[in-house]
C-alpha cells in the first residue's frame, strides 16, 4: 500500500509554497491529499476554531479547503473525516519564509505538523527561508530541489510517533547548500514579538521588529544563515520538563 500523505499549510490553499509541497509529496507517493485553509493563517499557532461552525469546499480531486479554518482545523478535518483512512505522513508548508527559534511556538506551519503527530502520523513542517532585505518574494529553488530528498532522509530514520520535525531550507543558490544539519531551535533571550507602531494614527502591529541577540552559532537560526544548511529540528509532543518534575517531587505542599 502506498504511503498516504496529507498536506496542509498556513499560507492558504492557493499559496505557491503549497504547490511546491504537492510536487515534493508526489515525488514520494501517488496517494496525496490536500486540506488547507482558504486564506492566510500565519501566526495562528495551534488554534482550533471551537464553538463556531466551519465548512469545507472541494477544489479538485483529493483537494479541499476549510473556510476560515486554521492549519490544525484542516489536519483534524482530513484525518478524522475527509480521508477514508488516516494519512501516514503529514507535510505542512512549504511556508513562505523561515520558521526558526521561539517563533515556532506561534507558527501555523509547525502546528499543522504537530497536530498531525498528535493524530498518529509522521509529521514534518517545511519552510523556505527568505532574505527580506532583498524583498518579500520567495525563491523556492532549494525547497524544490531538496524537499523530497529531505523527507526521504527523515523517513529513513524516524522512530515512534512522539516527535515531529521542523525543516528550513536556506536562502542561497542551490549549489551552495552545505547539506542537512540536525540542530536545536534557538531559544531567544526574550520573546521576539513587540508592539510596532503603524503609520496610521492610533493603530499598531504586533510584529518581530528585530531578532533578539545573542544567537548560538550551533542552533537553527545561525546554521541556516551562516552554514547554508538545511536545518532539521526534532520537536517533542511531550512538553513536560522532566528534570524539574523529578526535582519538585515531594517538595510542593499546602
PAZAPA-4460 file (N, C-alpha, C; in steps of 0.05 Angstrom, whole numbers, plus 32768, in hexadecimal, padded with zeros to 4 digits):
% residues 254
    n_x    n_y    n_z   ca_x   ca_y   ca_z    c_x    c_y    c_z   seq   type   mol
   8011   7FE8   8000   8000   8000   8000   8012   8019   8000     1      X     A
   800C   802C   7FEF   801C   8044   7FEC   801A   8055   8006     2      X     A
   802F   8063   800C   802F   8076   8022   801A   808B   801D     3      X     A
   8008   808F   802F   7FF4   80A4   802C   7FFE   80BD   8039     4      X     A
   7FFD   80D3   802A   8007   80ED   8033   7FF1   8102   8033     5      X     A
   7FEF   8110   8049   7FDC   8126   804C   7FEC   8140   804E     6      X     A
   7FE5   8154   803D   7FF2   816E   803D   7FE0   8183   8049     7      X     A
   7FED   8195   8057   7FDF   81AD   8060   7FF3   81C4   8061     8      X     A
   7FEA   81DC   8068   7FFD   81F3   806A   7FEF   8209   807A     9      X     A
   7FFD   821F   807E   7FF0   8236   808B   7FEF   824E   8079    10      X     A
   7FF8   824C   8060   7FF7   8262   804D   7FDF   8261   803A    11      X     A
   7FCF   824B   803C   7FB7   8249   802D   7FB9   8236   8016    12      X     A
   7FA2   822C   800D   7FA1   8216   7FFA   7FAD   821E   7FDF    13      X     A
   7FAD   8238   7FD8   7FB7   8242   7FBF   7FD4   824B   7FC0    14      X     A
   7FE1   8248   7FD7   7FFC   8252   7FDA   8010   8242   7FC9    15      X     A
   8024   824F   7FBD   8037   8241   7FAD   8047   822C   7FBC    16      X     A
   804B   8230   7FD6   805A   821C   7FE5   804B   8202   7FE8    17      X     A
   8031   8203   7FE8   8021   81EA   7FE9   8024   81DB   7FCF    18      X     A
   8025   81E9   7FB8   802A   81DC   7F9F   8046   81CF   7F9E    19      X     A
   8059   81DC   7FAA   8074   81D0   7FAC   8073   81B7   7FBD    20      X     A
   8064   81B8   7FD4   8062   81A1   7FE5   8053   818A   7FD7    21      X     A
   803F   8190   7FC7   8031   817B   7FB8   8045   816D   7FA5    22      X     A
   8056   817B   7F98   806A   816E   7F87   807D   815D   7F97    23      X     A
   8085   8166   7FAF   8096   8157   7FC0   8088   813D   7FC8    24      X     A
   806F   813F   7FD0   8060   8127   7FD9   805C   8113   7FC2    25      X     A
   8056   811E   7FAA   8051   810C   7F94   806A   80FF   7F89    26      X     A
   8081   8109   7F91   809A   80FB   7F8A   809F   80E3   7F9D    27      X     A
   8090   80E2   7FB3   8092   80CD   7FC7   807C   80B8   7FC5    28      X     A
   8063   80C1   7FBE   804C   80B0   7FBE   8038   80BA   7FAA    29      X     A
   8027   80A8   7FA1   8010   80B1   7F90   7FF6   80B3   7F9F    30      X     A
   7FF8   80B0   7FBA   7FE0   80B2   7FCB   7FE3   80CC   7FDC    31      X     A
   7FDD   80E2   7FCF   7FE1   80FD   7FDB   7FC7   810C   7FDD    32      X     A
   7FC1   8116   7FF5   7FA9   8125   7FFB   7FB1   8141   8005    33      X     A
   7FA0   8154   8000   7FA4   8170   8009   7F8C   8179   8018    34      X     A
   7F90   8183   8031   7F7B   8190   8040   7F88   81A9   804C    35      X     A
   7F82   81C1   8042   7F90   81D9   8049   7F7C   81F0   804E    36      X     A
   7F84   8204   805D   7F72   821B   8062   7F6C   822A   8048    37      X     A
   7F56   8238   8048   7F4F   8247   802F   7F5F   8261   802D    38      X     A
   7F6B   826A   8043   7F7A   8283   8043   7F92   8281   8056    39      X     A
   7F9F   8298   8059   7FB7   8299   8069   7FB1   8294   8087    40      X     A
   7FBF   8282   8093   7FBD   827C   80B0   7FD8   827D   80BE    41      X     A
   7FEA   828D   80B3   8005   8290   80BF   8002   829A   80DC    42      X     A
   8011   828E   80ED   8011   8295   8109   7FF9   828A   8119    43      X     A
   7FEA   8279   810C   7FD2   826E   811A   7FDA   825A   812F    44      X     A
   7FF2   8250   812E   7FFA   823C   8141   7FE8   8223   8140    45      X     A
   7FE3   8217   8158   7FD3   81FF   8159   7FB6   8206   8160    46      X     A
   7FAC   821C   8155   7F91   8224   815B   7F7D   8211   814E    47      X     A
   7F68   820A   815D   7F51   81FC   8152   7F3A   8210   8151    48      X     A
   7F28   820C   813D   7F10   821D   813B   7EFA   820E   814B    49      X     A
   7EF9   8214   8164   7EE6   8206   8176   7ECD   8218   817A    50      X     A
   7EB6   820C   817A   7E9E   821A   8180   7E93   822A   8168    51      X     A
   7E9F   8227   8151   7E96   8235   8139   7E96   8221   8122    52      X     A
   7E80   8220   8113   7E7E   820C   80FD   7E92   8212   80E7    53      X     A
   7E9D   81FD   80DC   7EAE   81FE   80C5   7EA1   81EF   80AE    54      X     A
   7EAB   81F4   8096   7EA4   81E4   807F   7EBC   81E2   806C    55      X     A
   7EBB   81CD   805C   7ED1   81C9   8049   7EC6   81C9   802D    56      X     A
   7ED8   81CF   801A   7ED1   81CD   7FFE   7EE5   81BB   7FF0    57      X     A
   7EDC   81AC   7FDC   7EEE   819C   7FCC   7EF8   81AC   7FB4    58      X     A
   7F12   81AF   7FB1   7F1D   81BE   7F9C   7F24   81AD   7F84    59      X     A
   7F2C   8194   7F89   7F34   8182   7F74   7F34   8166   7F80    60      X     A
   7F3B   8152   7F70   7F3E   8137   7F7B   7F52   8136   7F92    61      X     A
   7F49   812E   7FAA   7F5A   812B   7FC1   7F64   8146   7FCB    62      X     A
   7F57   815C   7FC4   7F60   8177   7FCC   7F48   8186   7FD8    63      X     A
   7F4B   818E   7FF1   7F35   819B   8000   7F40   81B4   800E    64      X     A
   7F2E   81C7   8012   7F35   81DE   8022   7F20   81E2   8038    65      X     A
   7F2A   81E8   8050   7F18   81EE   8067   7F15   820C   8069    66      X     A
   7EFD   8215   8066   7EF7   8232   8065   7EFA   823E   8081    67      X     A
   7F0D   8250   8084   7F12   825C   809E   7F21   824B   80B1    68      X     A
   7F29   8233   80A9   7F36   8220   80BB   7F54   8225   80BE    69      X     A
   7F5E   821C   80D4   7F7B   821D   80DA   7F88   8204   80CF    70      X     A
   7FA3   8203   80CE   7FB1   81EA   80C6   7FA9   81D2   80D8    71      X     A
   7FA6   81D7   80F2   7F9E   81C1   8104   7F82   81B7   80FD    72      X     A
   7F70   81CA   80F8   7F55   81C2   80EF   7F56   81B1   80D6    73      X     A
   7F67   81B8   80C3   7F69   81AA   80AA   7F73   818D   80AE    74      X     A
   7F88   818A   80BF   7F92   816F   80C4   7F7D   815E   80D1    75      X     A
   7F6F   8168   80E4   7F5A   8159   80F1   7F44   8151   80DD    76      X     A
   7F3C   8164   80CC   7F27   815E   80B9   7F30   8148   80A5    77      X     A
   7F49   814A   809D   7F53   8136   808A   7F56   811B   8098    78      X     A
   7F63   811A   80AF   7F6A   8101   80BC   7F52   80F2   80C7    79      X     A
   7F3D   8101   80CF   7F26   80F4   80DC   7F0D   80F4   80CC    80      X     A
   7F0D   8100   80B4   7EF4   8101   80A4   7EF9   80FE   8086    81      X     A
   7F09   810E   807A   7F0A   810E   805D   7F19   80F6   8051    82      X     A
   7F2E   80ED   805E   7F3C   80D5   8054   7F2F   80BC   805D    83      X     A
   7F2D   80A8   804B   7F20   808F   8053   7F31   807F   8066    84      X     A
   7F4B   8085   8067   7F5C   807B   807C   7F71   8090   8082    85      X     A
   7F7A   8093   809B   7F8C   80A9   80A2   7FA6   80A8   8092    86      X     A
   7FB3   80BF   808E   7FCC   80C1   8081   7FE3   80B5   8092    87      X     A
   7FF7   80AB   8084   800F   80A1   8092   8022   80B8   8097    88      X     A
   8022   80CC   8086   8035   80E2   8087   8026   80FC   8083    89      X     A
   802B   8110   8095   8021   812B   8092   8038   813C   8089    90      X     A
   8035   814C   8074   8048   8160   806C   803B   817B   806D    91      X     A
   8046   818E   807D   803A   81A8   8081   804C   81BD   8075    92      X     A
   8042   81CD   8062   8053   81E1   8055   804F   81DF   8037    93      X     A
   8063   81E6   8027   807B   81F2   802F   8076   820F   8036    94      X     A
   807D   8218   804E   8078   8233   8057   8088   8247   8047    95      X     A
   807C   825E   8042   808A   8274   8035   809A   8284   804B    96      X     A
   80B3   827C   804F   80C3   8289   8064   80CA   8275   807A    97      X     A
   80E0   8279   8087   80EB   8267   809A   80DA   8266   80B4    98      X     A
   80D9   824F   80C1   80CD   824B   80DB   80E3   8240   80ED    99      X     A
   80EE   8252   80FD   8106   824C   810D   8103   8255   812A   100      X     A
   8113   824A   813B   8114   8253   8156   80F9   8251   8164   101      X     A
   80F4   8263   8177   80DC   8263   8186   80C3   826A   8175   102      X     A
   80C7   8274   815D   80B0   827A   814C   80A0   8261   8145   103      X     A
   80AC   8249   8147   809E   8231   8141   8086   822D   8155   104      X     A
   8087   823A   816C   8071   8238   817F   8057   8244   8175   105      X     A
   8058   8257   8162   8040   8263   8157   803B   825B   813A   106      X     A
   804D   824C   812F   804C   8245   8112   8035   8233   810C   107      X     A
   8024   823C   80F9   800F   822A   80EF   801A   8213   80E0   108      X     A
   8031   8217   80D2   803E   8201   80C4   8046   81EB   80D7   109      X     A
   8054   81F3   80EC   805D   81DF   8100   8044   81D2   810D   110      X     A
   802F   81E1   8112   8017   81D6   811F   800A   81C1   810D   111      X     A
   800A   81C5   80F3   7FFF   81B1   80E1   800D   8197   80E4   112      X     A
   8028   8198   80E6   8037   817F   80EA   8032   8174   8106   113      X     A
   8031   8185   811A   802D   817C   8135   8012   816D   8138   114      X     A
   7FFD   8179   812D   7FE3   816B   812E   7FE4   8151   811F   115      X     A
   7FF3   8150   8109   7FF6   8137   80FA   8003   8122   810B   116      X     A
   8017   8129   811A   8024   8116   812C   8012   810E   8143   117      X     A
   8003   8121   814D   7FEF   811A   8162   7FDA   8107   8158   118      X     A
   7FD4   8108   813E   7FC1   80F6   8131   7FCD   80DB   812A   119      X     A
   7FE7   80D8   812F   7FF4   80BE   812B   8004   80BB   8112   120      X     A
   8009   80D0   8103   8018   80CF   80EB   8035   80D8   80EF   121      X     A
   8047   80D0   80DD   8061   80DD   80DB   805B   80F9   80D0   122      X     A
   8068   810E   80DB   8060   8129   80D4   8079   813B   80D1   123      X     A
   8079   814A   80BC   808F   815C   80B5   8085   8177   80AC   124      X     A
   808E   818C   80B9   8089   81A7   80B1   80A1   81B1   80A0   125      X     A
   809B   81BF   808A   80B1   81C7   8078   80AD   81E4   8071   126      X     A
   80C3   81F3   8071   80C3   8210   806B   80DB   8217   8059   127      X     A
   80D6   8229   8047   80EB   8233   8036   80F3   824F   803F   128      X     A
   810C   8252   8048   8116   826B   8052   8117   8280   803C   129      X     A
   8115   8299   8046   8116   82B0   8034   8128   82C5   8040   130      X     A
   8136   82D4   8030   8145   82EC   8039   8134   8304   8034   131      X     A
   8127   830F   8049   8113   8324   8045   8120   833E   803D   132      X     A
   813B   8340   8040   8148   8358   8037   8148   835A   8019   133      X     A
   8143   8343   800C   8142   8342   7FEE   8126   8342   7FE4   134      X     A
   8112   8347   7FF5   80F6   8347   7FED   80E7   832F   7FF9   135      X     A
   80CD   832F   7FF5   80BC   831B   8002   80B7   8303   7FF0   136      X     A
   80BF   8304   7FD6   80BA   82EE   7FC4   80CC   82D6   7FCB   137      X     A
   80C1   82BF   7FCF   80D0   82A7   7FD8   80DB   8298   7FC0   138      X     A
   80F4   8290   7FC1   8100   827F   7FAD   80FD   8262   7FB8   139      X     A
   80EE   8252   7FAB   80E8   8237   7FB4   80FC   8222   7FAB   140      X     A
   8112   822A   7F9F   8124   8217   7F91   812E   8201   7FA3   141      X     A
   8136   8207   7FBC   8141   81F3   7FCD   812C   81DF   7FD8   142      X     A
   8114   81E9   7FDD   80FE   81D7   7FE4   80F7   81C5   7FCD   143      X     A
   80F7   81CF   7FB5   80F1   81BF   7F9D   8107   81AA   7F99   144      X     A
   8120   81B2   7F9C   8136   81A0   7F95   813A   818B   7FAB   145      X     A
   8137   8193   7FC5   813F   8181   7FDB   8128   8177   7FEB   146      X     A
   810F   8180   7FE5   80F9   8179   7FF7   80F4   815B   7FF9   147      X     A
   80F1   814D   7FE2   80EB   8131   7FE3   8102   8121   7FF0   148      X     A
   811B   8128   7FE9   8131   811A   7FF5   8132   811D   8013   149      X     A
   812B   8135   801D   812B   813A   803A   8115   812A   8048   150      X     A
   80FD   8128   803B   80E8   8118   8047   80F0   80FA   8047   151      X     A
   80FC   80F1   8032   8105   80D5   8031   811A   80CF   8047   152      X     A
   812C   80E2   804B   8141   80DF   805F   8135   80DD   807B   153      X     A
   8121   80ED   8081   8113   80EB   809B   8104   80D1   809D   154      X     A
   80F6   80C9   8089   80E6   80B0   8089   80F8   8098   808E   155      X     A
   8111   8099   8085   8123   8083   8087   812C   807E   80A4   156      X     A
   812A   8093   80B5   8135   8090   80D0   8120   8095   80E6   157      X     A
   8107   809B   80DE   80F3   80A2   80F2   80ED   808A   8104   158      X     A
   80E9   808F   811D   80E1   807A   8130   80CA   8085   8141   159      X     A
   80B5   8075   8144   809F   807D   8155   808F   8094   814B   160      X     A
   807C   809E   815B   806B   80B3   8153   806A   80C9   8169   161      X     A
   807F   80CC   8178   8080   80E0   818D   808F   80F9   8185   162      X     A
   8098   80FA   816C   80A8   8110   8161   809D   8119   8147   163      X     A
   809D   8133   8142   8098   813E   8128   80B1   814F   8120   164      X     A
   80B2   8158   8107   80CB   8163   80FD   80C6   817E   80F0   165      X     A
   80D8   8191   80F6   80D7   81AC   80EA   80EF   81AF   80D8   166      X     A
   80E9   81B3   80BE   80FE   81B4   80A9   80FE   81D0   809D   167      X     A
   8116   81DB   809A   8119   81F5   808C   812E   81F2   8076   168      X     A
   8127   81FC   805E   813A   81FD   8047   8147   8218   8046   169      X     A
   8161   8219   8043   816F   8233   8044   816A   8245   802B   170      X     A
   816F   825E   802E   816E   8272   8019   818A   8274   800D   171      X     A
   818E   8266   7FF6   81A8   8267   7FE8   81A4   8258   7FCE   172      X     A
   81B7   825B   7FBB   81B5   824A   7FA3   81B5   822C   7FAB   173      X     A
   81A6   821C   7F9D   81A5   81FF   7FA4   81C0   81F1   7FA6   174      X     A
   81D2   81F8   7F95   81ED   81EB   7F95   81FD   81F3   7FAD   175      X     A
   81F5   8207   7FBC   8204   820F   7FD4   81F9   8202   7FEE   176      X     A
   81E3   81F3   7FEC   81D8   81E5   8004   81ED   81D1   800E   177      X     A
   81F3   81D2   8027   8209   81C2   8032   8200   81A6   803B   178      X     A
   81E6   81A1   803C   81DD   8187   8045   81C6   818B   8059   179      X     A
   81C1   8176   8069   81AC   8176   807D   81BA   8176   8099   180      X     A
   81B1   8189   80AA   81BB   818A   80C6   81A4   8186   80D9   181      X     A
   81A6   8173   80EC   8193   816F   8101   819B   8181   8118   182      X     A
   8189   8194   811F   8191   81A9   8132   817A   81AE   8146   183      X     A
   8181   81BB   815C   816D   81C6   816E   8161   81DF   8163   184      X     A
   8149   81E6   816C   813E   8200   8164   8149   8215   8178   185      X     A
   814D   822D   816E   8158   8243   817D   8145   824C   8192   186      X     A
   814D   824A   81AC   813E   8258   81C1   8148   8275   81C2   187      X     A
   8136   8287   81BF   813E   82A3   81C0   813F   82AD   81DD   188      X     A
   814E   82C3   81E1   8151   82CE   81FC   8137   82DA   8206   189      X     A
   8124   82E0   81F4   810A   82EA   81FB   80F8   82E4   81E3   190      X     A
   80DE   82E7   81E6   80CC   82E4   81D0   80D3   82F8   81BA   191      X     A
   80D3   82EF   81A0   80DA   8302   818B   80C2   8314   8183   192      X     A
   80AA   830E   818E   8092   831D   8185   8090   8337   8196   193      X     A
   8089   834C   8187   8088   8367   8193   8071   8377   8188   194      X     A
   8068   838B   8197   8057   83A0   818C   8067   83AF   8177   195      X     A
   805A   83B3   8160   8067   83C1   814A   8054   83D6   813F   196      X     A
   805B   83F0   8140   8048   8405   8138   8043   8405   811A   197      X     A
   802A   840C   8114   8022   840E   80F8   8025   842C   80EF   198      X     A
   8026   842F   80D5   8026   844B   80CA   800A   8457   80CD   199      X     A
   7FF6   8447   80D2   7FDB   8451   80D6   7FD6   8458   80F3   200      X     A
   7FCD   8470   80F8   7FCA   847A   8113   7FB9   8468   8124   201      X     A
   7FC2   8461   813C   7FB3   8451   814E   7FB4   8433   8148   202      X     A
   7FC2   842B   8134   7FC4   840E   812D   7FE0   8404   8132   203      X     A
   7FE1   83E9   8135   7FFB   83DC   8139   7FFA   83BF   8130   204      X     A
   8011   83B3   812F   8014   8397   8129   8021   8388   8140   205      X     A
   801C   836E   8142   802E   835D   8151   8040   834F   813D   206      X     A
   805A   8353   8140   806D   834B   812B   8087   8342   8138   207      X     A
   8099   8339   8127   80B5   8332   812F   80C7   8347   8122   208      X     A
   80CB   835E   812F   80DB   8373   8123   80F9   836D   8121   209      X     A
   8103   835B   8132   811F   8354   8131   8122   8339   813F   210      X     A
   8138   832B   8139   813E   8311   8145   814D   8316   815F   211      X     A
   8143   830B   8176   8151   830E   818F   816D   8301   818E   212      X     A
   8180   830E   8199   819B   8303   819A   81A3   82FC   81B6   213      X     A
   81B7   82EB   81BB   81C9   82DE   81A7   81BC   82C6   819A   214      X     A
   81C8   82BC   8184   81C0   82A4   8176   81D6   828F   8178   215      X     A
   81CE   8277   817E   81E1   8261   8181   81E9   8257   8165   216      X     A
   8202   8256   815E   820A   824E   8143   8204   8231   813D   217      X     A
   81FD   8221   8151   81F7   8205   814C   81D9   81FF   814A   218      X     A
   81C8   8213   814D   81AC   820F   814D   81A0   8218   8132   219      X     A
   8186   8213   812F   817A   8215   8114   817E   822F   8106   220      X     A
   817A   8245   8114   817B   825F   8108   8195   8264   80F9   221      X     A
   81AB   8260   8106   81C5   8266   80FA   81CF   8250   80E8   222      X     A
   81C8   8237   80EE   81D0   8221   80DC   81C3   8224   80C0   223      X     A
   81AA   822D   80C0   819C   8232   80A7   81A9   8249   8098   224      X     A
   81AF   825F   80A7   81B8   8277   809A   81D6   8276   8093   225      X     A
   81E6   826E   80A6   8203   826F   80A2   820E   8256   8094   226      X     A
   8204   823F   809C   820E   8226   8090   8200   821E   8076   227      X     A
   81EA   822C   8070   81DA   8226   8058   81D2   8208   8057   228      X     A
   81CA   81FE   806E   81C2   81E2   8071   81A3   81E1   8073   229      X     A
   8198   81CA   806A   817C   81C4   8070   817B   81BC   808D   230      X     A
   816B   81CA   809D   816A   81C4   80B9   8152   81B2   80BF   231      X     A
   8157   819D   80CF   8142   818B   80D8   8142   818B   80F7   232      X     A
   812C   8193   8103   8129   8194   8120   8113   8181   8129   233      X     A
   811A   816B   8137   8106   8159   8142   80F9   8166   815B   234      X     A
   80DF   8166   815C   80D0   8172   8171   80BE   815E   817F   235      X     A
   80BD   815E   8199   80AE   814B   81A9   8091   8153   81AD   236      X     A
   807F   8140   81AB   8064   8145   81B4   8062   8147   81D2   237      X     A
   8071   8137   81E0   8072   8138   81FD   8081   8150   8206   238      X     A
   8073   8164   8211   8080   817E   8218   8088   8180   8235   239      X     A
   8083   816C   8245   8089   816D   8261   80A7   8170   8266   240      X     A
   80AF   8182   8277   80CB   8185   827F   80D1   816E   8293   241      X     A
   80DC   8159   828A   80E0   8141   829A   80F4   8146   82B1   242      X     A
   8109   8155   82AC   811C   815B   82C2   810F   816A   82D9   243      X     A
   80FF   817E   82D2   80F1   818D   82E7   80DC   817D   82F4   244      X     A
   80CF   816C   82E5   80BB   815A   82F1   80C7   8149   8306   245      X     A
   80DE   813D   8300   80EC   812C   8314   80F6   813C   832C   246      X     A
   8100   8154   8326   810B   8165   833C   80F5   816E   834F   247      X     A
   80DD   8172   8345   80C8   817D   8356   80B7   8168   8364   248      X     A
   80BA   814F   835C   80AA   813A   8369   80AF   813A   8387   249      X     A
   8099   813B   8396   809A   813B   83B3   80A1   8155   83C0   250      X     A
   80A6   816A   83AF   80AE   8184   83BA   8098   8199   83BA   251      X     A
   8082   8193   83AC   806C   81A7   83AC   8056   819C   83BE   252      X     A
   804D   81AD   83CF   8037   81A5   83E2   8027   81BD   83EA   253      X     A
   800F   81B8   83F3   7FFD   81CE   83FD   7FFE   81CF   841B   254      X     A
***
